[in-house]
């Protein structure tokens, strides 16, 4: 059976977070949902976070984008109260994640990268056990489960064992678990792990509905450029440092033009020649010359004419988030080949 939701996403309805579980959470204000200031963490001799600072507005979908080892999962663990920072501070709805961790846990929902479902239980049984952890019982719990299963497209799978569900459907159950107590903030670690493109789009439809209809703030970690494009704002992490912060479009606009990639036998030599004749800061990356230039389509003929016989191939593209990463770090998203 297909993973795809038969109900149009515009029909999905979620109730706003409320009730006893949210007690003690500050009312709606202009204050950010998340404030992270100079956050640091060390694992033994390895510095995982080196003074990270950012805020997340209420009702925002905020992404932490970075390669493995960049620090995003460490931030996630600290915000979800699973890990104590070495230094700095983090607040969620003005609650300190270290000193007031118990209150923080009651207003956040967490969906981990690794599956947390008991596959030998049914969908409903998984949700009931989750509800019991938050003190939910009886009709209240049954109502919460029903109001999540229907829009998630899981109502007809409620009595089925989780191990019989596809990866996309299991991910929906994970999301339902995280939402059962109506959190004000949803933390997602690599939410699209194991999902095919169709299931990923469906999952994102649910996230957009949550933000739009229930005002839930969402912070997610990801290493997928396509997923990062769907966020309102991004923090790009590399080797424990925040190297860029802003909306996906604003970050790409900072590139300052098109991206031209040139293949040549002697990339360092050609780089120096281009710099001398045309100026700018061309770089060598993975054996190719990379140039950022406004109106790249007009510049390519000049480039080919200026260096006949040296250019084997040339490509032109609009800036991507990986280009932003390269510009800020000097190396590709995956790998350690430094640009020069």
C-alpha positions as CSV (number, residue, x, y, z in Angstrom):
1,X,0.0,0.0,0.0
2,X,1.2,3.5,-0.8
3,X,2.7,5.7,1.9
4,X,1.0,8.7,0.4
5,X,-1.7,10.5,2.3
6,X,-5.1,10.4,0.6
7,X,-6.4,13.5,2.5
8,X,-5.3,16.8,1.0
9,X,-2.9,18.5,3.4
10,X,-5.1,21.7,3.4
11,X,-7.7,19.6,5.2
12,X,-5.4,18.6,8.1
13,X,-6.3,20.3,11.4
14,X,-4.3,20.3,14.5
15,X,-5.3,21.9,17.8
16,X,-3.1,24.6,19.3
17,X,-0.9,23.4,22.2
18,X,-2.7,23.8,25.5
19,X,-3.6,22.2,28.8
20,X,-1.8,21.0,31.9
21,X,1.3,19.8,30.0
22,X,2.1,23.3,28.8
23,X,1.6,24.8,32.3
24,X,4.4,27.2,33.2
25,X,5.3,28.1,29.6
26,X,5.4,31.8,29.0
27,X,2.4,33.2,27.1
28,X,2.8,34.6,23.5
29,X,5.4,37.4,23.5
30,X,7.9,38.8,21.1
31,X,10.6,36.8,22.9
32,X,12.3,34.1,20.8
33,X,11.3,30.4,21.3
34,X,14.9,29.4,21.4
35,X,17.9,31.5,22.5
36,X,21.4,30.0,22.2
37,X,24.4,32.0,23.2
38,X,28.1,31.1,23.0
39,X,27.2,27.4,23.3
40,X,30.2,25.2,23.7
41,X,30.8,21.5,24.2
42,X,33.8,19.2,24.3
43,X,34.0,15.4,23.9
44,X,37.3,14.5,25.5
45,X,39.9,16.3,23.4
46,X,37.5,17.1,20.6
47,X,35.6,20.4,20.4
48,X,32.1,19.7,19.1
49,X,30.8,23.2,19.6
50,X,32.9,26.3,19.6
51,X,30.7,29.2,20.7
52,X,27.5,28.8,18.7
53,X,24.9,31.7,18.9
54,X,21.5,31.9,17.3
55,X,17.8,32.5,18.1
56,X,14.6,30.9,16.7
57,X,11.4,32.9,16.5
58,X,8.1,31.6,17.7
59,X,6.3,29.8,14.8
60,X,9.4,29.5,12.7
61,X,10.8,26.4,11.0
62,X,14.5,26.6,11.7
63,X,17.1,24.2,10.3
64,X,20.6,23.3,11.4
65,X,22.4,22.2,8.3
66,X,25.8,20.6,8.3
67,X,27.8,17.5,7.5
68,X,28.4,14.7,9.9
69,X,30.6,16.0,12.7
70,X,29.5,19.6,12.1
71,X,27.9,19.9,15.6
72,X,24.2,19.9,14.8
73,X,23.4,16.8,16.7
74,X,25.2,18.1,19.7
75,X,23.1,21.2,19.6
76,X,20.0,19.0,19.3
77,X,21.0,16.9,22.3
78,X,21.6,20.0,24.4
79,X,18.3,21.6,23.5
80,X,16.4,18.4,24.2
81,X,18.1,18.2,27.7
82,X,20.0,15.0,26.9
83,X,23.4,16.6,27.2
84,X,24.9,19.3,29.4
85,X,26.9,22.0,27.6
86,X,30.5,22.6,28.5
87,X,29.8,26.4,28.4
88,X,27.4,29.0,27.2
89,X,23.7,28.9,27.6
90,X,20.5,27.8,25.9
91,X,16.9,28.8,26.7
92,X,13.6,27.5,25.5
93,X,10.7,29.9,26.1
94,X,12.9,31.7,28.6
95,X,13.5,28.4,30.5
96,X,17.1,27.5,31.0
97,X,17.7,24.0,29.5
98,X,20.1,23.1,32.3
99,X,18.6,24.6,35.4
100,X,15.0,24.1,34.4
101,X,15.2,21.0,32.3
102,X,12.1,19.4,33.9
103,X,9.9,22.3,32.8
104,X,11.6,22.4,29.3
105,X,10.7,18.7,28.7
106,X,7.1,19.4,29.3
107,X,6.9,22.0,26.5
108,X,9.0,20.3,23.8
109,X,8.3,17.3,21.5
110,X,11.3,15.3,20.3
111,X,11.7,13.0,17.3
112,X,15.0,11.3,17.2
113,X,17.0,10.2,14.1
114,X,17.1,6.6,15.4
115,X,13.7,4.9,15.6
116,X,12.2,5.0,19.1
117,X,9.1,2.8,18.3
118,X,8.5,-0.6,19.8
119,X,8.0,-2.6,16.6
120,X,6.3,-5.5,18.4
121,X,3.5,-3.2,19.6
122,X,0.7,-1.7,17.5
123,X,0.5,2.0,16.5
124,X,-2.0,2.7,19.2
125,X,-0.1,0.8,21.9
126,X,3.0,2.9,21.1
127,X,1.1,6.1,21.5
128,X,-0.7,5.0,24.7
129,X,2.7,4.2,26.3
130,X,4.0,7.6,25.2
131,X,0.9,9.3,26.7
132,X,1.4,7.6,30.0
133,X,4.9,9.1,30.3
134,X,3.2,12.5,30.2
135,X,0.4,11.6,32.7
136,X,-2.3,11.3,30.0
137,X,-5.0,8.7,30.7
138,X,-8.5,7.7,29.7
139,X,-10.7,9.7,27.4
140,X,-8.1,12.6,27.2
141,X,-5.5,10.2,25.9
142,X,-7.9,8.5,23.5
143,X,-8.9,11.8,22.1
144,X,-5.4,13.0,21.6
145,X,-4.5,9.7,19.8
146,X,-7.5,10.0,17.5
147,X,-6.9,13.6,16.6
148,X,-3.4,12.7,15.5
149,X,-4.0,9.4,13.7
150,X,-6.7,10.8,11.4
151,X,-4.7,13.7,9.8
152,X,-1.5,11.6,9.8
153,X,-3.3,9.1,7.6
154,X,-2.8,6.4,10.2
155,X,-6.4,5.8,11.4
156,X,-6.7,2.6,9.3
157,X,-3.4,1.3,10.6
158,X,-4.0,2.0,14.3
159,X,-4.2,-1.7,15.3
160,X,-1.4,-2.9,13.1
161,X,2.0,-3.8,14.4
162,X,4.6,-1.1,13.8
163,X,7.0,-3.7,12.2
164,X,4.5,-4.2,9.4
165,X,4.5,-0.5,8.4
166,X,6.7,1.1,5.7
167,X,9.5,3.5,6.7
168,X,7.3,6.5,5.8
169,X,4.4,5.4,7.9
170,X,6.7,4.6,10.9
171,X,8.1,8.1,10.6
172,X,4.6,9.5,10.9
173,X,4.0,7.4,14.0
174,X,7.3,8.9,15.4
175,X,5.9,12.4,14.7
176,X,2.6,11.6,16.3
177,X,4.5,10.4,19.5
178,X,6.3,13.7,19.6
179,X,3.1,15.7,19.3
180,X,0.9,13.7,21.7
181,X,1.3,16.1,24.6
182,X,0.8,19.2,22.3
183,X,4.3,20.7,22.6
184,X,5.0,24.3,21.8
185,X,8.3,23.4,20.3
186,X,9.1,20.3,18.1
187,X,12.8,19.2,17.8
188,X,13.5,16.8,14.9
189,X,16.9,15.1,14.4
190,X,17.4,14.2,10.7
191,X,13.6,13.8,10.2
192,X,13.8,12.5,6.6
193,X,16.2,9.6,7.4
194,X,15.1,6.5,5.5
195,X,12.3,8.2,3.6
196,X,11.8,8.1,-0.2
197,X,11.2,11.5,-1.9
198,X,7.4,11.0,-1.9
199,X,7.3,10.2,1.8
200,X,9.6,13.1,2.5
201,X,7.3,15.6,0.7
202,X,4.3,14.1,2.7
203,X,6.2,14.5,6.0
204,X,7.0,18.1,5.2
205,X,3.4,18.8,4.4
206,X,2.6,17.7,8.0
207,X,5.2,20.0,9.4
208,X,3.9,23.0,7.4
209,X,0.4,22.3,8.7
210,X,1.6,22.1,12.2
211,X,3.3,25.5,11.9
212,X,0.5,27.1,10.0
213,X,-2.5,25.9,12.1
214,X,-1.1,25.2,15.5
215,X,1.7,27.7,15.7
216,X,4.2,25.1,16.7
217,X,7.9,26.2,16.4
218,X,10.1,23.6,14.7
219,X,13.8,23.1,14.9
220,X,15.3,20.4,12.8
221,X,18.8,19.1,12.0
222,X,19.6,17.9,8.4
223,X,22.4,17.2,6.0
224,X,20.0,17.3,3.0
225,X,20.2,20.5,0.9
226,X,16.6,19.9,-0.4
227,X,15.3,19.6,3.1
228,X,17.2,22.7,4.2
229,X,15.5,24.7,1.4
230,X,12.2,24.2,3.1
231,X,13.2,26.0,6.3
232,X,12.4,29.6,7.0
233,X,15.9,30.2,8.2
234,X,19.1,28.1,8.5
235,X,22.1,28.0,10.7
236,X,25.0,26.3,8.8
237,X,27.4,24.5,11.0
238,X,30.9,23.2,10.2
239,X,33.4,21.7,12.7
240,X,31.5,23.1,15.6
241,X,31.2,26.7,14.3
242,X,28.2,28.5,13.0
243,X,29.5,29.7,9.6
244,X,26.3,31.2,8.1
245,X,22.8,32.3,9.4
246,X,19.8,33.4,7.4
247,X,17.0,32.4,5.0
248,X,18.0,30.0,2.2
249,X,17.4,32.7,-0.4
250,X,19.3,35.4,1.5
251,X,22.3,33.1,2.0
252,X,22.4,32.2,-1.7
253,X,22.2,35.9,-2.7
254,X,25.4,36.6,-0.8
255,X,27.3,34.5,-3.3
256,X,27.2,37.6,-5.5
257,X,26.5,36.0,-8.9
258,X,26.5,32.8,-10.8
259,X,28.9,29.9,-10.1
260,X,31.2,28.9,-12.9
261,X,33.2,25.6,-12.7
262,X,36.2,25.1,-15.1
263,X,38.0,21.8,-15.8
264,X,41.6,22.2,-16.9
265,X,44.9,20.3,-16.8
266,X,46.6,22.9,-14.6
267,X,44.0,24.4,-12.3
268,X,46.4,26.4,-10.1
269,X,48.0,28.0,-13.1
270,X,44.6,28.9,-14.7
271,X,43.3,30.2,-11.4
272,X,46.3,32.6,-11.2
273,X,45.8,33.7,-14.8
274,X,42.1,34.4,-14.3
275,X,42.8,36.4,-11.1
276,X,45.5,38.5,-12.9
277,X,43.4,39.2,-16.0
278,X,39.9,39.5,-14.6
279,X,40.4,40.1,-10.8
280,X,38.2,38.5,-8.3
281,X,39.0,35.4,-6.1
282,X,38.8,32.2,-8.2
283,X,39.5,29.1,-6.2
284,X,40.7,25.6,-6.9
285,X,38.4,22.9,-5.4
286,X,38.8,19.2,-6.1
287,X,41.0,19.9,-9.2
288,X,38.6,22.4,-10.8
289,X,38.6,26.2,-10.9
290,X,35.6,27.7,-9.2
291,X,34.5,31.3,-10.0
292,X,31.7,33.4,-8.6
293,X,30.7,36.1,-11.1
294,X,27.6,38.2,-11.9
295,X,26.1,37.5,-15.3
296,X,28.1,34.3,-15.7
297,X,26.7,33.6,-19.1
298,X,28.3,36.8,-20.4
299,X,31.6,36.1,-18.7
300,X,32.1,32.5,-20.1
301,X,32.9,33.6,-23.7
302,X,35.5,36.1,-22.4
303,X,37.0,33.3,-20.4
304,X,37.2,30.8,-23.3
305,X,38.6,33.5,-25.6
306,X,41.3,34.6,-23.1
307,X,42.6,31.1,-22.5
308,X,42.3,29.1,-25.7
309,X,43.2,25.4,-25.4
310,X,43.4,25.5,-21.6
311,X,39.7,24.9,-20.8
312,X,38.5,21.3,-21.2
313,X,35.0,21.9,-19.9
314,X,33.0,24.6,-18.3
315,X,29.7,24.7,-16.4
316,X,27.4,27.5,-15.2
317,X,24.9,27.3,-12.4
318,X,22.9,29.4,-9.9
319,X,24.2,29.5,-6.4
320,X,23.1,26.6,-4.1
321,X,23.4,26.1,-0.4
322,X,26.4,23.9,-1.0
323,X,28.0,27.0,-2.7
324,X,27.2,29.0,0.4
325,X,29.0,26.3,2.5
326,X,32.0,26.3,0.2
327,X,32.3,30.1,0.2
328,X,32.2,30.1,4.0
329,X,34.4,27.1,4.8
330,X,36.7,26.7,1.8
331,X,35.8,23.0,1.3
332,X,32.9,20.9,0.0
333,X,30.0,19.8,2.2
334,X,31.3,16.2,2.1
335,X,35.1,15.8,2.3
336,X,38.0,17.9,3.4
337,X,39.4,19.1,0.1
338,X,40.3,22.7,0.9
339,X,39.9,25.4,-1.7
340,X,43.0,27.5,-2.5
